[in-house]
């Protein structure tokens, strides 16, 4: 487990504070913590795949679009 930055850590814009225990770990080669990006992009990829599958099913032969079930003007997936 990584140490948290101390409340008096003077790190700013990536410049590490040599007096902070966490910054000292980073100086020694410790890996930075994973941020929110990993969860965001994995969820985004899953959502995009699900949307792509829904569009493919809608426009497939025998799908809602081919059967005319989406109305006189198809507005499926317009948001």
Buried (B, 14 or more C-beta within 10 A) or exposed (E): EEEEBBEEBEBEEEEBBEEBEBBBBBEEEEEEEEEEEEEEEEEEEEEEEEEEEEBEEBBEEEBBBEEEEBEEEBEBEEE
